[in-house]
Amino acid sequence: MIFKLIILSAIIYGIYILFFRDGNLIEKMSEKNKKSSNDEPVDTVVECKKCGVFISIKEAVIKDGKYYCSNECAGIK
Ligand SMILES: [Zn+2]
């Protein structure tokens, strides 16, 4: 019986710690997200001319004024 009580209180304490830490973590993460979303401009998404995959313009390979998802699709070796 005593062991059950000890285990139960340990579980409750564990959950309490978990929530407490998670709460701090979520707060920190939302702060980071707010900062990064304010600093970074809105990402433009472009379509690969060859395979039709949508990629961020930052990651896109530009060849002859057309966007490609990779050097392979752009025909660059
Ligand atoms: Zn492609």
N, CA, C, O and the ligand as a Tripos MOL2 file, in Angstrom:
@<TRIPOS>MOLECULE
protein
  309   307    78     0     0
PROTEIN
NO_CHARGES

@<TRIPOS>ATOM
      1 N           0.8490   -1.2100    0.0000 N.3       1 MET1
      2 CA          0.0000    0.0000    0.0000 C.3       1 MET1
      3 C           0.8790    1.2520    0.0000 C.2       1 MET1
      4 O           0.6350    2.2010   -0.7450 O.2       1 MET1
      5 N           1.8950    1.2310    0.8430 N.am      2 ILE2
      6 CA          2.7940    2.3980    0.9320 C.3       2 ILE2
      7 C           3.5550    2.5800   -0.3710 C.2       2 ILE2
      8 O           3.7890    3.7010   -0.8230 O.2       2 ILE2
      9 N           3.9360    1.4540   -0.9640 N.am      3 PHE3
     10 CA          4.6480    1.5330   -2.2440 C.3       3 PHE3
     11 C           3.7760    2.1830   -3.3110 C.2       3 PHE3
     12 O           4.2510    2.9890   -4.1110 O.2       3 PHE3
     13 N           2.4830    1.8210   -3.3140 N.am      4 LYS4
     14 CA          1.5450    2.4150   -4.2710 C.3       4 LYS4
     15 C           1.4800    3.9340   -4.0890 C.2       4 LYS4
     16 O           1.4680    4.6940   -5.0570 O.2       4 LYS4
     17 N           1.4380    4.3460   -2.8340 N.am      5 LEU5
     18 CA          1.3590    5.7830   -2.5410 C.3       5 LEU5
     19 C           2.6330    6.5020   -3.0100 C.2       5 LEU5
     20 O           2.5790    7.6030   -3.5580 O.2       5 LEU5
     21 N           3.7710    5.8530   -2.7800 N.am      6 ILE6
     22 CA          5.0410    6.4620   -3.1890 C.3       6 ILE6
     23 C           5.0980    6.5770   -4.7130 C.2       6 ILE6
     24 O           5.4950    7.6070   -5.2590 O.2       6 ILE6
     25 N           4.6930    5.4990   -5.3860 N.am      7 ILE7
     26 CA          4.7000    5.5100   -6.8540 C.3       7 ILE7
     27 C           3.7430    6.5700   -7.3840 C.2       7 ILE7
     28 O           4.0620    7.3070   -8.3170 O.2       7 ILE7
     29 N           2.5490    6.6340   -6.7620 N.am      8 LEU8
     30 CA          1.5320    7.6030   -7.1940 C.3       8 LEU8
     31 C           2.0440    9.0390   -7.0400 C.2       8 LEU8
     32 O           1.9010    9.8630   -7.9430 O.2       8 LEU8
     33 N           2.6460    9.3220   -5.8740 N.am      9 SER9
     34 CA          3.1500   10.6840   -5.6390 C.3       9 SER9
     35 C           4.3190   10.9880   -6.5760 C.2       9 SER9
     36 O           4.4840   12.1270   -7.0140 O.2       9 SER9
     37 N           5.1310    9.9700   -6.8860 N.am     10 ALA10
     38 CA          6.2330   10.1590   -7.8190 C.3      10 ALA10
     39 C           5.6970   10.4920   -9.2040 C.2      10 ALA10
     40 O           6.2350   11.3540   -9.8990 O.2      10 ALA10
     41 N           4.6280    9.7970   -9.5980 N.am     11 ILE11
     42 CA          4.0200   10.0530  -10.9190 C.3      11 ILE11
     43 C           3.4580   11.4700  -10.9710 C.2      11 ILE11
     44 O           3.6610   12.1990  -11.9430 O.2      11 ILE11
     45 N           2.7450   11.8480   -9.9040 N.am     12 ILE12
     46 CA          2.1530   13.1970   -9.8450 C.3      12 ILE12
     47 C           3.2510   14.2560   -9.8970 C.2      12 ILE12
     48 O           3.1230   15.2690  -10.5840 O.2      12 ILE12
     49 N           4.3380   14.0020   -9.1530 N.am     13 TYR13
     50 CA          5.4610   14.9430   -9.1590 C.3      13 TYR13
     51 C           6.0850   15.0240  -10.5570 C.2      13 TYR13
     52 O           6.4240   16.1040  -11.0410 O.2      13 TYR13
     53 N           6.2280   13.8490  -11.1950 N.am     14 GLY14
     54 CA          6.7780   13.7920  -12.5560 C.3      14 GLY14
     55 C           5.9370   14.5800  -13.5370 C.2      14 GLY14
     56 O           6.4630   15.3260  -14.3620 O.2      14 GLY14
     57 N           4.6320   14.4110  -13.4440 N.am     15 ILE15
     58 CA          3.7240   15.1290  -14.3460 C.3      15 ILE15
     59 C           3.8330   16.6370  -14.1160 C.2      15 ILE15
     60 O           3.8510   17.4330  -15.0540 O.2      15 ILE15
     61 N           3.9090   17.0060  -12.8060 N.am     16 TYR16
     62 CA          4.0140   18.4180  -12.4560 C.3      16 TYR16
     63 C           5.2940   19.0200  -13.0640 C.2      16 TYR16
     64 O           5.2600   20.1070  -13.6420 O.2      16 TYR16
     65 N           6.4200   18.3040  -12.9280 N.am     17 ILE17
     66 CA          7.7010   18.7730  -13.4680 C.3      17 ILE17
     67 C           7.6150   18.8760  -14.9930 C.2      17 ILE17
     68 O           8.0870   19.8390  -15.6000 O.2      17 ILE17
     69 N           6.9930   17.8460  -15.5960 N.am     18 LEU18
     70 CA          6.8630   17.7930  -17.0520 C.3      18 LEU18
     71 C           6.0980   19.0130  -17.5640 C.2      18 LEU18
     72 O           6.5100   19.6680  -18.5220 O.2      18 LEU18
     73 N           4.9690   19.3030  -16.9010 N.am     19 PHE19
     74 CA          4.1470   20.4280  -17.3370 C.3      19 PHE19
     75 C           4.8860   21.7510  -17.1260 C.2      19 PHE19
     76 O           4.8360   22.6570  -17.9580 O.2      19 PHE19
     77 N           5.5810   21.8290  -15.9700 N.am     20 PHE20
     78 CA          6.2950   23.0560  -15.6320 C.3      20 PHE20
     79 C           7.3740   23.3300  -16.6750 C.2      20 PHE20
     80 O           7.5330   24.4570  -17.1450 O.2      20 PHE20
     81 N           8.1170   22.2680  -17.0280 N.am     21 ARG21
     82 CA          9.1930   22.4230  -18.0080 C.3      21 ARG21
     83 C           8.6270   22.6990  -19.3960 C.2      21 ARG21
     84 O           9.1390   23.5380  -20.1370 O.2      21 ARG21
     85 N           7.5520   21.9690  -19.7370 N.am     22 ASP22
     86 CA          6.9240   22.1690  -21.0420 C.3      22 ASP22
     87 C           6.4090   23.6010  -21.1900 C.2      22 ASP22
     88 O           6.5240   24.2180  -22.2490 O.2      22 ASP22
     89 N           5.8380   24.1080  -20.0980 N.am     23 GLY23
     90 CA          5.3040   25.4660  -20.1300 C.3      23 GLY23
     91 C           6.4050   26.4640  -20.4490 C.2      23 GLY23
     92 O           6.2130   27.3770  -21.2520 O.2      23 GLY23
     93 N           7.5660   26.2850  -19.8140 N.am     24 ASN24
     94 CA          8.7040   27.1590  -20.0840 C.3      24 ASN24
     95 C           9.1890   26.9940  -21.5130 C.2      24 ASN24
     96 O           9.5300   27.9630  -22.1920 O.2      24 ASN24
     97 N           9.2120   25.7170  -21.9600 N.am     25 LEU25
     98 CA          9.7020   25.4130  -23.3020 C.3      25 LEU25
     99 C           8.8110   26.0660  -24.3470 C.2      25 LEU25
    100 O           9.3040   26.6820  -25.2920 O.2      25 LEU25
    101 N           7.4970   25.9310  -24.1780 N.am     26 ILE26
    102 CA          6.5460   26.5020  -25.1450 C.3      26 ILE26
    103 C           6.6840   28.0120  -25.1750 C.2      26 ILE26
    104 O           6.6340   28.6310  -26.2390 O.2      26 ILE26
    105 N           6.8600   28.6090  -23.9850 N.am     27 GLU27
    106 CA          7.0360   30.0580  -23.8990 C.3      27 GLU27
    107 C           8.2710   30.5000  -24.6880 C.2      27 GLU27
    108 O           8.2310   31.4670  -25.4480 O.2      27 GLU27
    109 N           9.3830   29.7550  -24.4850 N.am     28 LYS28
    110 CA         10.6240   30.0910  -25.1700 C.3      28 LYS28
    111 C          10.4810   29.9170  -26.6760 C.2      28 LYS28
    112 O          10.9630   30.7360  -27.4580 O.2      28 LYS28
    113 N           9.8070   28.8290  -27.0720 N.am     29 MET29
    114 CA          9.6370   28.5350  -28.4950 C.3      29 MET29
    115 C           8.7800   29.5920  -29.1770 C.2      29 MET29
    116 O           9.0810   30.0160  -30.2930 O.2      29 MET29
    117 N           7.7090   30.0200  -28.5050 N.am     30 SER30
    118 CA          6.8310   31.0300  -29.1000 C.3      30 SER30
    119 C           7.5560   32.3650  -29.2040 C.2      30 SER30
    120 O           7.3150   33.1420  -30.1270 O.2      30 SER30
    121 N           8.4470   32.6250  -28.2500 N.am     31 GLU31
    122 CA          9.2500   33.8460  -28.3270 C.3      31 GLU31
    123 C          10.1860   33.7980  -29.5240 C.2      31 GLU31
    124 O          10.3580   34.7840  -30.2400 O.2      31 GLU31
    125 N          10.7910   32.6190  -29.7260 N.am     32 LYS32
    126 CA         11.6890   32.4400  -30.8580 C.3      32 LYS32
    127 C          10.9290   32.5900  -32.1700 C.2      32 LYS32
    128 O          11.4020   33.2400  -33.1030 O.2      32 LYS32
    129 N           9.7440   31.9810  -32.2340 N.am     33 ASN33
    130 CA          8.9400   32.0400  -33.4570 C.3      33 ASN33
    131 C           8.5380   33.4800  -33.7670 C.2      33 ASN33
    132 O           8.5610   33.9100  -34.9210 O.2      33 ASN33
    133 N           8.1720   34.2100  -32.7300 N.am     34 LYS34
    134 CA          7.7730   35.6110  -32.9320 C.3      34 LYS34
    135 C           8.9420   36.4210  -33.4930 C.2      34 LYS34
    136 O           8.7840   37.2150  -34.4200 O.2      34 LYS34
    137 N          10.1310   36.1940  -32.8990 N.am     35 LYS35
    138 CA         11.3090   36.9380  -33.3320 C.3      35 LYS35
    139 C          11.6730   36.6020  -34.7800 C.2      35 LYS35
    140 O          11.9340   37.4890  -35.5920 O.2      35 LYS35
    141 N          11.6840   35.2850  -35.0890 N.am     36 SER36
    142 CA         12.1000   34.8570  -36.4240 C.3      36 SER36
    143 C          11.0810   35.3000  -37.4760 C.2      36 SER36
    144 O          11.4580   35.6660  -38.5890 O.2      36 SER36
    145 N           9.7880   35.2680  -37.1250 N.am     37 SER37
    146 CA          8.7800   35.6510  -38.1080 C.3      37 SER37
    147 C           8.8070   37.1540  -38.3550 C.2      37 SER37
    148 O           8.4400   37.6210  -39.4330 O.2      37 SER37
    149 N           9.2470   37.9090  -37.3450 N.am     38 ASN38
    150 CA          9.3460   39.3560  -37.5240 C.3      38 ASN38
    151 C          10.5770   39.7320  -38.3530 C.2      38 ASN38
    152 O          10.5410   40.6710  -39.1490 O.2      38 ASN38
    153 N          11.6560   38.9880  -38.1550 N.am     39 ASP39
    154 CA         12.9060   39.3100  -38.8400 C.3      39 ASP39
    155 C          12.8870   38.8520  -40.3060 C.2      39 ASP39
    156 O          13.3610   39.5590  -41.1940 O.2      39 ASP39
    157 N          12.3270   37.6480  -40.5420 N.am     40 GLU40
    158 CA         12.3830   37.0930  -41.8960 C.3      40 GLU40
    159 C          11.2160   37.5770  -42.7460 C.2      40 GLU40
    160 O          10.0780   37.6100  -42.2790 O.2      40 GLU40
    161 N          11.4940   37.9550  -43.9970 N.am     41 PRO41
    162 CA         10.4160   38.3360  -44.8910 C.3      41 PRO41
    163 C           9.5970   37.1110  -45.3050 C.2      41 PRO41
    164 O          10.0330   35.9730  -45.1310 O.2      41 PRO41
    165 N           8.4260   37.3550  -45.8450 N.am     42 VAL42
    166 CA          7.5540   36.2500  -46.2560 C.3      42 VAL42
    167 C           8.2270   35.4800  -47.3930 C.2      42 VAL42
    168 O           8.7180   36.0590  -48.3620 O.2      42 VAL42
    169 N           8.2300   34.1640  -47.2400 N.am     43 ASP43
    170 CA          8.8950   33.3020  -48.2150 C.3      43 ASP43
    171 C           8.0130   33.1280  -49.4530 C.2      43 ASP43
    172 O           6.8210   32.8380  -49.3520 O.2      43 ASP43
    173 N           8.6230   33.3090  -50.6080 N.am     44 THR44
    174 CA          7.9070   33.0670  -51.8550 C.3      44 THR44
    175 C           8.1190   31.6150  -52.2720 C.2      44 THR44
    176 O           9.2350   31.0980  -52.2370 O.2      44 THR44
    177 N           7.0280   30.9750  -52.6650 N.am     45 VAL45
    178 CA          7.1100   29.5800  -53.0910 C.3      45 VAL45
    179 C           7.0020   29.5420  -54.6180 C.2      45 VAL45
    180 O           6.1120   30.1530  -55.2090 O.2      45 VAL45
    181 N           7.9170   28.8220  -55.2300 N.am     46 VAL46
    182 CA          7.9260   28.6980  -56.6840 C.3      46 VAL46
    183 C           7.8060   27.2240  -57.0790 C.2      46 VAL46
    184 O           8.0910   26.3250  -56.2880 O.2      46 VAL46
    185 N           7.3750   27.0030  -58.3270 N.am     47 GLU47
    186 CA          7.1760   25.6410  -58.8010 C.3      47 GLU47
    187 C           8.3400   25.2370  -59.7000 C.2      47 GLU47
    188 O           8.7500   26.0000  -60.5740 O.2      47 GLU47
    189 N           8.8690   24.0390  -59.4820 N.am     48 CYS48
    190 CA          9.9340   23.5180  -60.3300 C.3      48 CYS48
    191 C           9.3930   23.2870  -61.7340 C.2      48 CYS48
    192 O           8.3570   22.6480  -61.9140 O.2      48 CYS48
    193 N          10.1080   23.8160  -62.7260 N.am     49 LYS49
    194 CA          9.6260   23.7420  -64.1020 C.3      49 LYS49
    195 C           9.6300   22.3020  -64.6210 C.2      49 LYS49
    196 O           8.8810   21.9590  -65.5360 O.2      49 LYS49
    197 N          10.4670   21.4810  -64.0340 N.am     50 LYS50
    198 CA         10.5900   20.1170  -64.5560 C.3      50 LYS50
    199 C           9.6590   19.1220  -63.8560 C.2      50 LYS50
    200 O           8.8900   18.4200  -64.5120 O.2      50 LYS50
    201 N           9.7320   19.0670  -62.5300 N.am     51 CYS51
    202 CA          8.9640   18.0330  -61.8190 C.3      51 CYS51
    203 C           7.7350   18.5870  -61.1060 C.2      51 CYS51
    204 O           6.9220   17.8140  -60.5980 O.2      51 CYS51
    205 N           7.5820   19.9190  -61.0570 N.am     52 GLY52
    206 CA          6.3580   20.4970  -60.4920 C.3      52 GLY52
    207 C           6.3360   20.5830  -58.9770 C.2      52 GLY52
    208 O           5.3020   20.8900  -58.3840 O.2      52 GLY52
    209 N           7.4660   20.3150  -58.3520 N.am     53 VAL53
    210 CA          7.5470   20.3900  -56.8880 C.3      53 VAL53
    211 C           7.5940   21.8570  -56.4660 C.2      53 VAL53
    212 O           8.2720   22.6710  -57.0910 O.2      53 VAL53
    213 N           6.8730   22.1790  -55.4100 N.am     54 PHE54
    214 CA          6.8920   23.5430  -54.8930 C.3      54 PHE54
    215 C           8.0190   23.6850  -53.8810 C.2      54 PHE54
    216 O           8.1130   22.9070  -52.9320 O.2      54 PHE54
    217 N           8.8760   24.6860  -54.0890 N.am     55 ILE55
    218 CA         10.0060   24.9140  -53.1890 C.3      55 ILE55
    219 C          10.1090   26.3930  -52.8440 C.2      55 ILE55
    220 O           9.6140   27.2580  -53.5670 O.2      55 ILE55
    221 N          10.7690   26.6600  -51.7150 N.am     56 SER56
    222 CA         11.0320   28.0350  -51.3160 C.3      56 SER56
    223 C          11.9740   28.6820  -52.3290 C.2      56 SER56
    224 O          12.9020   28.0400  -52.8230 O.2      56 SER56
    225 N          11.7330   29.9410  -52.6300 N.am     57 ILE57
    226 CA         12.5460   30.6580  -53.6310 C.3      57 ILE57
    227 C          14.0090   30.7180  -53.2000 C.2      57 ILE57
    228 O          14.9100   30.8320  -54.0310 O.2      57 ILE57
    229 N          14.2320   30.6380  -51.8750 N.am     58 LYS58
    230 CA         15.6090   30.6420  -51.3560 C.3      58 LYS58
    231 C          16.3520   29.3700  -51.7570 C.2      58 LYS58
    232 O          17.5560   29.3930  -52.0140 O.2      58 LYS58
    233 N          15.6060   28.2490  -51.8060 N.am     59 GLU59
    234 CA         16.2280   26.9690  -52.1130 C.3      59 GLU59
    235 C          16.1940   26.6730  -53.6090 C.2      59 GLU59
    236 O          16.8190   25.7170  -54.0690 O.2      59 GLU59
    237 N          15.4730   27.4850  -54.3630 N.am     60 ALA60
    238 CA         15.2900   27.2030  -55.7790 C.3      60 ALA60
    239 C          16.5780   27.4460  -56.5710 C.2      60 ALA60
    240 O          17.3790   28.3200  -56.2390 O.2      60 ALA60
    241 N          16.7500   26.6440  -57.6290 N.am     61 VAL61
    242 CA         17.8620   26.8320  -58.5600 C.3      61 VAL61
    243 C          17.2940   27.5900  -59.7600 C.2      61 VAL61
    244 O          16.3330   27.1490  -60.3900 O.2      61 VAL61
    245 N          17.9030   28.7370  -60.0630 N.am     62 ILE62
    246 CA         17.4040   29.5610  -61.1620 C.3      62 ILE62
    247 C          18.2870   29.3610  -62.3830 C.2      62 ILE62
    248 O          19.5000   29.5620  -62.3270 O.2      62 ILE62
    249 N          17.6670   28.9650  -63.4780 N.am     63 LYS63
    250 CA         18.4040   28.7690  -64.7170 C.3      63 LYS63
    251 C          17.5480   29.2740  -65.8700 C.2      63 LYS63
    252 O          16.3980   28.8630  -66.0260 O.2      63 LYS63
    253 N          18.1200   30.1740  -66.6820 N.am     64 ASP64
    254 CA         17.4050   30.7980  -67.7960 C.3      64 ASP64
    255 C          16.0910   31.4450  -67.3300 C.2      64 ASP64
    256 O          15.0860   31.4030  -68.0380 O.2      64 ASP64
    257 N          16.1140   32.0390  -66.1390 N.am     65 GLY65
    258 CA         14.9400   32.7280  -65.6180 C.3      65 GLY65
    259 C          13.8380   31.8010  -65.1610 C.2      65 GLY65
    260 O          12.7330   32.2560  -64.8660 O.2      65 GLY65
    261 N          14.1150   30.5010  -65.0950 N.am     66 LYS66
    262 CA         13.1180   29.5370  -64.6250 C.3      66 LYS66
    263 C          13.6040   28.9010  -63.3410 C.2      66 LYS66
    264 O          14.8040   28.7840  -63.0930 O.2      66 LYS66
    265 N          12.6380   28.4920  -62.5320 N.am     67 TYR67
    266 CA         12.9770   27.9250  -61.2230 C.3      67 TYR67
    267 C          12.9530   26.4070  -61.2680 C.2      67 TYR67
    268 O          12.0700   25.7940  -61.8670 O.2      67 TYR67
    269 N          13.9470   25.8190  -60.6180 N.am     68 TYR68
    270 CA         14.0190   24.3660  -60.4950 C.3      68 TYR68
    271 C          14.2790   23.9960  -59.0470 C.2      68 TYR68
    272 O          14.8670   24.7700  -58.2930 O.2      68 TYR68
    273 N          13.8310   22.7930  -58.6610 N.am     69 CYS69
    274 CA         13.9570   22.3800  -57.2610 C.3      69 CYS69
    275 C          15.3910   21.9560  -56.9410 C.2      69 CYS69
    276 O          15.8160   22.0280  -55.7880 O.2      69 CYS69
    277 N          16.1300   21.5170  -57.9480 N.am     70 SER70
    278 CA         17.4780   21.0350  -57.6770 C.3      70 SER70
    279 C          18.3280   21.2140  -58.9420 C.2      70 SER70
    280 O          17.8080   21.4920  -60.0220 O.2      70 SER70
    281 N          19.6370   21.0490  -58.7820 N.am     71 ASN71
    282 CA         20.5450   21.1240  -59.9230 C.3      71 ASN71
    283 C          20.2210   20.0300  -60.9490 C.2      71 ASN71
    284 O          20.3810   20.2320  -62.1530 O.2      71 ASN71
    285 N          19.7730   18.8920  -60.4660 N.am     72 GLU72
    286 CA         19.3900   17.7950  -61.3540 C.3      72 GLU72
    287 C          18.2660   18.2190  -62.2960 C.2      72 GLU72
    288 O          18.3380   17.9930  -63.5040 O.2      72 GLU72
    289 N          17.2270   18.8350  -61.7330 N.am     73 CYS73
    290 CA         16.0880   19.2720  -62.5350 C.3      73 CYS73
    291 C          16.5150   20.3970  -63.4840 C.2      73 CYS73
    292 O          16.0140   20.4860  -64.6050 O.2      73 CYS73
    293 N          17.4370   21.2520  -63.0380 N.am     74 ALA74
    294 CA         17.8980   22.3610  -63.8770 C.3      74 ALA74
    295 C          18.8690   21.8970  -64.9450 C.2      74 ALA74
    296 O          19.2070   22.6530  -65.8560 O.2      74 ALA74
    297 N          19.3150   20.6670  -64.8360 N.am     75 GLY75
    298 CA         20.2730   20.1220  -65.7900 C.3      75 GLY75
    299 C          21.6910   20.5900  -65.5360 C.2      75 GLY75
    300 O          22.5330   20.5610  -66.4330 O.2      75 GLY75
    301 N          21.9560   21.0270  -64.2980 N.am     76 ILE76
    302 CA         23.3100   21.4570  -63.9260 C.3      76 ILE76
    303 C          24.0040   20.2970  -63.2290 C.2      76 ILE76
    304 O          23.4380   19.6650  -62.3370 O.2      76 ILE76
    305 N          25.2210   20.0280  -63.6390 N.am     77 LYS77
    306 CA         25.9450   18.9000  -63.0300 C.3      77 LYS77
    307 C          27.1190   19.4170  -62.2260 C.2      77 LYS77
    308 O          27.8560   18.6300  -61.6330 O.2      77 LYS77
    309 ZN         12.3370   19.4540  -59.8570 Zn       78 ZN78
@<TRIPOS>BOND
     1     1     2 1
     2     2     3 1
     3     3     4 2
     4     3     5 am
     5     5     6 1
     6     6     7 1
     7     7     8 2
     8     7     9 am
     9     9    10 1
    10    10    11 1
    11    11    12 2
    12    11    13 am
    13    13    14 1
    14    14    15 1
    15    15    16 2
    16    15    17 am
    17    17    18 1
    18    18    19 1
    19    19    20 2
    20    19    21 am
    21    21    22 1
    22    22    23 1
    23    23    24 2
    24    23    25 am
    25    25    26 1
    26    26    27 1
    27    27    28 2
    28    27    29 am
    29    29    30 1
    30    30    31 1
    31    31    32 2
    32    31    33 am
    33    33    34 1
    34    34    35 1
    35    35    36 2
    36    35    37 am
    37    37    38 1
    38    38    39 1
    39    39    40 2
    40    39    41 am
    41    41    42 1
    42    42    43 1
    43    43    44 2
    44    43    45 am
    45    45    46 1
    46    46    47 1
    47    47    48 2
    48    47    49 am
    49    49    50 1
    50    50    51 1
    51    51    52 2
    52    51    53 am
    53    53    54 1
    54    54    55 1
    55    55    56 2
    56    55    57 am
    57    57    58 1
    58    58    59 1
    59    59    60 2
    60    59    61 am
    61    61    62 1
    62    62    63 1
    63    63    64 2
    64    63    65 am
    65    65    66 1
    66    66    67 1
    67    67    68 2
    68    67    69 am
    69    69    70 1
    70    70    71 1
    71    71    72 2
    72    71    73 am
    73    73    74 1
    74    74    75 1
    75    75    76 2
    76    75    77 am
    77    77    78 1
    78    78    79 1
    79    79    80 2
    80    79    81 am
    81    81    82 1
    82    82    83 1
    83    83    84 2
    84    83    85 am
    85    85    86 1
    86    86    87 1
    87    87    88 2
    88    87    89 am
    89    89    90 1
    90    90    91 1
    91    91    92 2
    92    91    93 am
    93    93    94 1
    94    94    95 1
    95    95    96 2
    96    95    97 am
    97    97    98 1
    98    98    99 1
    99    99   100 2
   100    99   101 am
   101   101   102 1
   102   102   103 1
   103   103   104 2
   104   103   105 am
   105   105   106 1
   106   106   107 1
   107   107   108 2
   108   107   109 am
   109   109   110 1
   110   110   111 1
   111   111   112 2
   112   111   113 am
   113   113   114 1
   114   114   115 1
   115   115   116 2
   116   115   117 am
   117   117   118 1
   118   118   119 1
   119   119   120 2
   120   119   121 am
   121   121   122 1
   122   122   123 1
   123   123   124 2
   124   123   125 am
   125   125   126 1
   126   126   127 1
   127   127   128 2
   128   127   129 am
   129   129   130 1
   130   130   131 1
   131   131   132 2
   132   131   133 am
   133   133   134 1
   134   134   135 1
   135   135   136 2
   136   135   137 am
   137   137   138 1
   138   138   139 1
   139   139   140 2
   140   139   141 am
   141   141   142 1
   142   142   143 1
   143   143   144 2
   144   143   145 am
   145   145   146 1
   146   146   147 1
   147   147   148 2
   148   147   149 am
   149   149   150 1
   150   150   151 1
   151   151   152 2
   152   151   153 am
   153   153   154 1
   154   154   155 1
   155   155   156 2
   156   155   157 am
   157   157   158 1
   158   158   159 1
   159   159   160 2
   160   159   161 am
   161   161   162 1
   162   162   163 1
   163   163   164 2
   164   163   165 am
   165   165   166 1
   166   166   167 1
   167   167   168 2
   168   167   169 am
   169   169   170 1
   170   170   171 1
   171   171   172 2
   172   171   173 am
   173   173   174 1
   174   174   175 1
   175   175   176 2
   176   175   177 am
   177   177   178 1
   178   178   179 1
   179   179   180 2
   180   179   181 am
   181   181   182 1
   182   182   183 1
   183   183   184 2
   184   183   185 am
   185   185   186 1
   186   186   187 1
   187   187   188 2
   188   187   189 am
   189   189   190 1
   190   190   191 1
   191   191   192 2
   192   191   193 am
   193   193   194 1
   194   194   195 1
   195   195   196 2
   196   195   197 am
   197   197   198 1
   198   198   199 1
   199   199   200 2
   200   199   201 am
   201   201   202 1
   202   202   203 1
   203   203   204 2
   204   203   205 am
   205   205   206 1
   206   206   207 1
   207   207   208 2
   208   207   209 am
   209   209   210 1
   210   210   211 1
   211   211   212 2
   212   211   213 am
   213   213   214 1
   214   214   215 1
   215   215   216 2
   216   215   217 am
   217   217   218 1
   218   218   219 1
   219   219   220 2
   220   219   221 am
   221   221   222 1
   222   222   223 1
   223   223   224 2
   224   223   225 am
   225   225   226 1
   226   226   227 1
   227   227   228 2
   228   227   229 am
   229   229   230 1
   230   230   231 1
   231   231   232 2
   232   231   233 am
   233   233   234 1
   234   234   235 1
   235   235   236 2
   236   235   237 am
   237   237   238 1
   238   238   239 1
   239   239   240 2
   240   239   241 am
   241   241   242 1
   242   242   243 1
   243   243   244 2
   244   243   245 am
   245   245   246 1
   246   246   247 1
   247   247   248 2
   248   247   249 am
   249   249   250 1
   250   250   251 1
   251   251   252 2
   252   251   253 am
   253   253   254 1
   254   254   255 1
   255   255   256 2
   256   255   257 am
   257   257   258 1
   258   258   259 1
   259   259   260 2
   260   259   261 am
   261   261   262 1
   262   262   263 1
   263   263   264 2
   264   263   265 am
   265   265   266 1
   266   266   267 1
   267   267   268 2
   268   267   269 am
   269   269   270 1
   270   270   271 1
   271   271   272 2
   272   271   273 am
   273   273   274 1
   274   274   275 1
   275   275   276 2
   276   275   277 am
   277   277   278 1
   278   278   279 1
   279   279   280 2
   280   279   281 am
   281   281   282 1
   282   282   283 1
   283   283   284 2
   284   283   285 am
   285   285   286 1
   286   286   287 1
   287   287   288 2
   288   287   289 am
   289   289   290 1
   290   290   291 1
   291   291   292 2
   292   291   293 am
   293   293   294 1
   294   294   295 1
   295   295   296 2
   296   295   297 am
   297   297   298 1
   298   298   299 1
   299   299   300 2
   300   299   301 am
   301   301   302 1
   302   302   303 1
   303   303   304 2
   304   303   305 am
   305   305   306 1
   306   306   307 1
   307   307   308 2
@<TRIPOS>SUBSTRUCTURE
     1 MET1         2 RESIDUE 1 A MET
     2 ILE2         6 RESIDUE 1 A ILE
     3 PHE3        10 RESIDUE 1 A PHE
     4 LYS4        14 RESIDUE 1 A LYS
     5 LEU5        18 RESIDUE 1 A LEU
     6 ILE6        22 RESIDUE 1 A ILE
     7 ILE7        26 RESIDUE 1 A ILE
     8 LEU8        30 RESIDUE 1 A LEU
     9 SER9        34 RESIDUE 1 A SER
    10 ALA10       38 RESIDUE 1 A ALA
    11 ILE11       42 RESIDUE 1 A ILE
    12 ILE12       46 RESIDUE 1 A ILE
    13 TYR13       50 RESIDUE 1 A TYR
    14 GLY14       54 RESIDUE 1 A GLY
    15 ILE15       58 RESIDUE 1 A ILE
    16 TYR16       62 RESIDUE 1 A TYR
    17 ILE17       66 RESIDUE 1 A ILE
    18 LEU18       70 RESIDUE 1 A LEU
    19 PHE19       74 RESIDUE 1 A PHE
    20 PHE20       78 RESIDUE 1 A PHE
    21 ARG21       82 RESIDUE 1 A ARG
    22 ASP22       86 RESIDUE 1 A ASP
    23 GLY23       90 RESIDUE 1 A GLY
    24 ASN24       94 RESIDUE 1 A ASN
    25 LEU25       98 RESIDUE 1 A LEU
    26 ILE26      102 RESIDUE 1 A ILE
    27 GLU27      106 RESIDUE 1 A GLU
    28 LYS28      110 RESIDUE 1 A LYS
    29 MET29      114 RESIDUE 1 A MET
    30 SER30      118 RESIDUE 1 A SER
    31 GLU31      122 RESIDUE 1 A GLU
    32 LYS32      126 RESIDUE 1 A LYS
    33 ASN33      130 RESIDUE 1 A ASN
    34 LYS34      134 RESIDUE 1 A LYS
    35 LYS35      138 RESIDUE 1 A LYS
    36 SER36      142 RESIDUE 1 A SER
    37 SER37      146 RESIDUE 1 A SER
    38 ASN38      150 RESIDUE 1 A ASN
    39 ASP39      154 RESIDUE 1 A ASP
    40 GLU40      158 RESIDUE 1 A GLU
    41 PRO41      162 RESIDUE 1 A PRO
    42 VAL42      166 RESIDUE 1 A VAL
    43 ASP43      170 RESIDUE 1 A ASP
    44 THR44      174 RESIDUE 1 A THR
    45 VAL45      178 RESIDUE 1 A VAL
    46 VAL46      182 RESIDUE 1 A VAL
    47 GLU47      186 RESIDUE 1 A GLU
    48 CYS48      190 RESIDUE 1 A CYS
    49 LYS49      194 RESIDUE 1 A LYS
    50 LYS50      198 RESIDUE 1 A LYS
    51 CYS51      202 RESIDUE 1 A CYS
    52 GLY52      206 RESIDUE 1 A GLY
    53 VAL53      210 RESIDUE 1 A VAL
    54 PHE54      214 RESIDUE 1 A PHE
    55 ILE55      218 RESIDUE 1 A ILE
    56 SER56      222 RESIDUE 1 A SER
    57 ILE57      226 RESIDUE 1 A ILE
    58 LYS58      230 RESIDUE 1 A LYS
    59 GLU59      234 RESIDUE 1 A GLU
    60 ALA60      238 RESIDUE 1 A ALA
    61 VAL61      242 RESIDUE 1 A VAL
    62 ILE62      246 RESIDUE 1 A ILE
    63 LYS63      250 RESIDUE 1 A LYS
    64 ASP64      254 RESIDUE 1 A ASP
    65 GLY65      258 RESIDUE 1 A GLY
    66 LYS66      262 RESIDUE 1 A LYS
    67 TYR67      266 RESIDUE 1 A TYR
    68 TYR68      270 RESIDUE 1 A TYR
    69 CYS69      274 RESIDUE 1 A CYS
    70 SER70      278 RESIDUE 1 A SER
    71 ASN71      282 RESIDUE 1 A ASN
    72 GLU72      286 RESIDUE 1 A GLU
    73 CYS73      290 RESIDUE 1 A CYS
    74 ALA74      294 RESIDUE 1 A ALA
    75 GLY75      298 RESIDUE 1 A GLY
    76 ILE76      302 RESIDUE 1 A ILE
    77 LYS77      306 RESIDUE 1 A LYS
    78 ZN78       309 GROUP 0 **** ****
